[in-house]
Amino acid sequence: MENGADVKRIDGTIAGYDPGGNGKNGFAVLRICDGKPASISVTTLSNSEAVINEIRTNSILGLGVDTLSCWCTGDSGWRPADLWLRKRYPEVRNSIMSSNALFGSMGINGMSVLVETASNSGSITLSETHPKVLYYALTQKKYNYRECPTEMDSFLSNVLGGINIRTSNDHEWDAVISAYAILMGMTGVWKNDLHELQPEDNSRIVKPCGKTFYYWPDD
């Protein structure tokens, strides 16, 4: 984790969530002590209801989720953040799809957790994440958990101050880097918020779960 004069100190618990199908919901709980990552628990949960229960149980301060946290009413549902990422990272642009092209667990489980969390825990900071593109942005390497799980776990251990990271599947890995992203955003290390980008046409941003962020590392 980076240091700086303007970095905010937080203490408590934050989390990352990667939506999936039945039995494929990655969830990571990261505990921060004296402003530094102290411990982490990583698991695969059965469904989004189990995720919501974990959020309530752990009194979470911030949640990073690999899902759309807002929509756009323009052509194909393309959001300014999506278009910016595709232009900025052409090597992995195929991982960034329009809202209308997405379906299943990302659109349903992810948004269900965000809406329920925003409705019942208004003080939680919510951020969208994109693990595959984020990994490339941070390492200049393409995401390849299937062939490089140990290397990718080691990367997470390094950025989280050396705490041991051991994931069992890509859903858990995505959950951990999502927790890292919310940590970087809440502490002010990452100052970019891709949700501040505005549509260039006459479309609008629709926010079903209220205010959310899309924290992204600085260039």
MARKEVO-351008 format. One line per field, with one value per residue (C-alpha): z, y, x. Coordinates in nm, 3 decimals. Layout:
up = Z,... .
north = Y,... .
east = X,... .
//
This chain:
up = 0.000,-0.095,0.147,0.109,0.299,0.182,0.243,0.475,0.757,0.808,1.065,1.039,0.784,0.410,0.156,-0.206,-0.396,-0.729,-0.841,-0.992,-1.032,-0.763,-0.543,-0.735,-0.542,-0.432,-0.112,0.070,0.410,0.468,0.817,0.855,1.179,1.241,0.879,0.738,0.611,0.905,0.797,0.531,0.497,0.153,0.071,-0.200,-0.109,-0.243,-0.363,-0.327,-0.015,0.160,0.054,0.196,0.527,0.541,0.482,0.770,1.001,0.948,0.988,0.665,0.594,0.221,-0.053,-0.397,-0.644,-0.991,-1.144,-1.302,-1.025,-1.259,-1.606,-1.903,-2.133,-2.451,-2.739,-2.622,-2.267,-2.312,-2.009,-2.009,-1.778,-2.016,-2.318,-2.130,-2.025,-2.378,-2.515,-2.235,-2.244,-2.602,-2.520,-2.301,-2.455,-2.529,-2.154,-2.140,-2.275,-2.305,-2.042,-2.291,-2.370,-2.009,-1.844,-1.557,-1.227,-1.291,-1.369,-1.114,-0.817,-0.821,-0.846,-0.590,-0.334,-0.413,-0.394,-0.072,0.088,-0.012,0.118,0.456,0.522,0.382,0.544,0.343,0.060,-0.261,-0.559,-0.888,-0.989,-1.301,-1.188,-1.530,-1.661,-1.322,-1.309,-1.649,-1.545,-1.240,-1.392,-1.772,-1.779,-1.905,-1.650,-1.655,-1.325,-1.471,-1.554,-1.302,-0.972,-0.750,-0.929,-0.912,-0.542,-0.475,-0.650,-0.414,-0.111,-0.218,-0.274,0.055,0.263,0.271,0.426,0.298,0.010,-0.096,-0.327,-0.444,-0.767,-0.985,-0.811,-0.483,-0.653,-0.808,-0.467,-0.308,-0.572,-0.541,-0.168,-0.253,-0.494,-0.234,0.013,-0.233,-0.305,0.052,0.169,-0.117,-0.270,-0.594,-0.679,-1.008,-1.000,-1.341,-1.245,-1.262,-1.641,-1.812,-2.132,-2.442,-2.601,-2.462,-2.256,-1.878,-1.596,-1.395,-1.037,-0.892,-0.577,-0.526,-0.501,-0.600,-0.703,-0.962,-0.803,-1.047,-1.013,-1.127,-1.439 .
north = 0.000,0.344,0.625,0.999,1.318,1.339,0.973,0.927,0.678,0.432,0.159,-0.112,-0.363,-0.331,-0.594,-0.699,-0.897,-1.078,-1.183,-1.527,-1.804,-2.049,-2.131,-1.889,-1.564,-1.454,-1.250,-1.101,-0.928,-0.708,-0.577,-0.251,-0.175,0.148,0.239,-0.076,-0.411,-0.651,-0.966,-1.100,-1.377,-1.502,-1.735,-1.845,-1.796,-1.962,-1.660,-1.286,-1.330,-1.489,-1.190,-0.944,-1.133,-1.121,-0.746,-0.694,-0.929,-0.765,-0.398,-0.310,0.047,0.009,-0.240,-0.287,-0.487,-0.620,-0.507,-0.208,0.035,0.273,0.271,0.505,0.578,0.626,0.389,0.030,0.158,0.264,0.458,0.721,0.502,0.205,0.412,0.569,0.228,0.088,0.384,0.383,0.008,-0.116,-0.437,-0.554,-0.359,-0.679,-0.726,-0.403,-0.442,-0.218,-0.242,-0.390,-0.676,-0.792,-1.040,-1.283,-1.261,-0.931,-0.745,-0.921,-1.044,-0.754,-0.486,-0.664,-0.647,-0.282,-0.172,-0.362,-0.235,0.124,0.101,-0.045,0.075,0.424,0.496,0.228,0.359,0.171,0.139,-0.042,-0.245,-0.421,-0.682,-0.795,-0.446,-0.329,-0.609,-0.503,-0.137,-0.222,-0.482,-0.444,-0.817,-0.976,-1.152,-1.528,-1.682,-2.030,-2.060,-1.819,-1.836,-1.834,-1.535,-1.344,-1.426,-1.303,-0.976,-0.923,-1.007,-0.745,-0.462,-0.543,-0.500,-0.859,-1.028,-1.382,-1.416,-1.762,-1.784,-2.099,-1.964,-1.655,-1.533,-1.510,-1.338,-1.081,-1.020,-0.951,-0.701,-0.537,-0.494,-0.347,-0.101,0.027,0.062,0.271,0.490,0.544,0.633,0.878,0.699,0.666,1.000,0.904,0.839,0.721,0.797,1.166,1.134,1.265,1.149,1.346,1.305,1.375,1.057,1.049,0.841,0.643,0.560,0.286,0.251,0.620,0.758,0.515,0.555,0.390,0.431,0.390,0.421,0.743,0.732 .
east = 0.000,0.128,0.201,0.155,0.091,-0.271,-0.360,-0.656,-0.633,-0.915,-0.964,-1.224,-1.345,-1.391,-1.489,-1.477,-1.740,-1.731,-2.080,-2.122,-2.375,-2.479,-2.180,-1.956,-1.980,-1.634,-1.622,-1.323,-1.324,-1.019,-0.951,-0.760,-0.575,-0.382,-0.443,-0.279,-0.414,-0.395,-0.578,-0.809,-1.064,-1.162,-1.446,-1.687,-2.052,-2.365,-2.564,-2.618,-2.833,-2.535,-2.324,-2.577,-2.576,-2.195,-2.197,-2.437,-2.249,-1.910,-2.011,-1.835,-1.718,-1.661,-1.749,-1.594,-1.803,-1.724,-2.050,-2.220,-2.312,-2.495,-2.646,-2.652,-2.947,-2.739,-2.673,-2.611,-2.594,-2.231,-2.117,-1.840,-1.629,-1.652,-1.554,-1.263,-1.127,-1.155,-0.960,-0.702,-0.632,-0.676,-0.488,-0.777,-1.063,-1.259,-1.302,-1.501,-1.852,-2.153,-2.423,-2.669,-2.429,-2.406,-2.640,-2.678,-2.496,-2.319,-2.640,-2.861,-2.655,-2.413,-2.679,-2.900,-2.620,-2.547,-2.912,-2.978,-2.656,-2.727,-3.085,-2.999,-2.645,-2.625,-2.289,-2.102,-1.882,-1.960,-1.728,-1.748,-1.443,-1.317,-1.061,-0.941,-0.868,-0.744,-0.487,-0.359,-0.349,-0.139,0.095,0.085,0.008,-0.311,-0.529,-0.466,-0.572,-0.610,-0.240,-0.087,-0.282,0.028,0.180,-0.147,-0.195,0.160,0.079,-0.215,-0.001,0.252,0.005,-0.171,0.141,0.256,-0.047,-0.087,-0.332,-0.441,-0.741,-0.916,-1.065,-1.084,-1.402,-1.213,-0.919,-1.151,-1.306,-0.966,-0.857,-1.199,-1.134,-0.793,-0.955,-1.202,-0.914,-0.713,-1.012,-1.128,-0.777,-0.729,-0.431,-0.628,-0.785,-0.949,-1.322,-1.440,-1.800,-1.714,-1.691,-2.003,-2.181,-2.091,-2.434,-2.781,-2.794,-2.797,-2.651,-2.907,-2.812,-3.037,-2.827,-2.748,-2.396,-2.124,-1.761,-1.539,-1.197,-0.910,-0.532,-0.366,-0.150 .
//
